[in-house]
Amino acid sequence: MRGMKIRMTRETKRLFKVKRKLSPLAVILPLLLVLLAVCSVVYDNSRIRLDEQTFSMPTLPKALDGYSILQISDIRSKQFGQDGAALDEVLKNTSYDVVVMTGDLVAPDNDATGFYQALDYFAAQGKPVYYITGEDDPEITEIAEDGSFGLTQWARTAQQKGAVLLDIPVQLAGGDSDTA
């Protein structure tokens, strides 16, 4: 009997077939969960969040005791509005000595509008701004047609707006002395 196949007619197969009905909830619930996850990611990527961290460094010169650094990253295609209104809303009661912008500053389509808006805002606040590029940012240097080597247009514009590229060590002024 082992290995023997039994042939069933169509009518017999229909009699023994289990009919499964898909409930609307089984379709709608996963779709709602995916929609909720997408909304959560979009919201989290579009908001400005301020986290404050304090740390001590025994080797730090006394002149830099209490020095406050505002670090910003992942601007990409964010827009901060007229005169940096979105930044002002978040930072209005925050005290900081210097701004460091760390990577992913320019949108994937090479639009640096948000980055420039932030630079204009911090220039109006009288705060020095330093920046480093991220892996998704466009190149900052180029070889011109005449064979000269220099900054690309977006990096030159950042420099004109007062931002300093951190490609070499920079001295910060702190208290009565300059410190590396």
N, C-alpha and C positions, 0 to 999 in steps of 0.2 A: 504494500500500500504506500510505502514511502516513495516519494518522488512522483507519485501519480497525480496528474492534473485533472481537475474536474472542470468540464466546460459548462458554463451557465448561459442561459439565454438572456437576451436583453431585458425581458420582463422580470426574470429572476434577479438580475443585478439591480434593477430599479427597486425591487422589493427590499433588498438588503442594504441599499445605499443610505448612508447617514446624511441627512440634510442639515447643513449648518447654516444658520442665519447669522449674518454679521449685524450686530446691533449698531445703531447710529452712534452710541456712546463710545464704542470701540474704535470708531473712525475719528470722531470729533475730539476726544480726549488727547490722543497723541498730537494731532494738529495744533491744539491749544497749547500744549507743552512746548512744541517747537516754536510757535509764535511768541510765547512768553520768554523763552531763552533768547530769541533774536532781539526782542525789545530790550531785554536786560543788557545785552552786549552793546547795542546801539546807545542806550542811555549811559552806560558806564564809560564808553569811549568818547562821549560828547560832553561830559561834565568836567568842571574844574574842581579838583579836590585839593585841599590844603592839609597836609600832615606835618606836625611839628615833631622834630627829633632833637634831643639834646644829648651831647656826648662830651666826655672829658678826654683830654689828650695831655698827659703829663709833660710831654716834650714841646708842647705848643708855647711859644713865647708869651709872656704875661701881657704884652701889648695887644695880643689878639684874644684875650680873655673876654668872653661875652660877644665875640664877633658872630654875626648872624648871616648865613648864606641862604638865599632863596634859590632853590634848584627847580628847574622846569624841564620837562621832557615830553616827547611825543606830541608835539603841536600838530604836525602833519597838516591837515586841511581845516583845522579849527579856525574860526573867525572870532575876534574879540570885540567887534563893534567899533562904533565911532569913539575915538580917543581911548580905546581899551576899556570900554564900559564893563565888560564881563570880568576882566582882570581886577578892575577897581572894586567891583562888588565883593569879590573874594578877599582881596588884599587890603581893603581900606583900613583895617585896624591892626595890620601886621607891620612889625618893624624889622627891617633887614638892612644889612650894609652893602651887599653885593648880590648880583643875580648871575647864576650859572645855568645856561641852557645846554642840556645834555642829550643830544641825538634825536633823530627822526623829527627834524624841524620843518622840513619841506614836504609838501604833499607829493604823492606818487606821480602826479602829472607835472611836477617841477614848479607848482604854484607856491610861492613863498609869502603870500599875502598875510597869513596869520602870524608868521614869524616876524614880518616887518611891522605889523600892528603891535606886537608885543615889544619890539625894540623901540618903537615910537613912544609907547606908554612909559617904559622904564627911563627913556631919555627925558621925558617930561617930568618924571619923579626925581631926576638927578642921580639915578643909581647907575653905577658901572655895570656893564653886561659883558660876560665872557661866554663863549660857546665852543662846543665840540660837536662834530657831526656824528651821525649814526650810520649803521650799515645800509639803511634805505635812503639816505640823503644823496643828492647828486654830488658829483665830484666838486671839490672846492678849488682845484688848480687845473690849469690847462696850458697847452703850448699854442701860442697864437700863430697866425699865418706867417708872421715875420720871424718865427723861430724863438721869440721871447717866451719866458715862462712866468705865469702869474695867476692871480685869483680869477675864478669864473665870475660872471656877471652877478649872480645872486650873492656870492661871498663879498664882492666889492661893494654891493649895495649895503650889506650888513655892516661892513667896515665904515662906510660913509655915515651910517646911522649910529656909529659909536661902539659897535660890538667888537670885541677882541677875540680873535680865533686862538684857542688854546692849543697850538701846535708845538709850543716850546714853553718852558716854565716862565711864569710871570710873577713879579713881586707885587704884593698887596701892601697898601699902607695901613698900618694898624697902630693907633695911639701915637706915641712919640717916635717910633722907629719903623723902618721898612723891614718887611719880613718876607722870605721866600716861601 
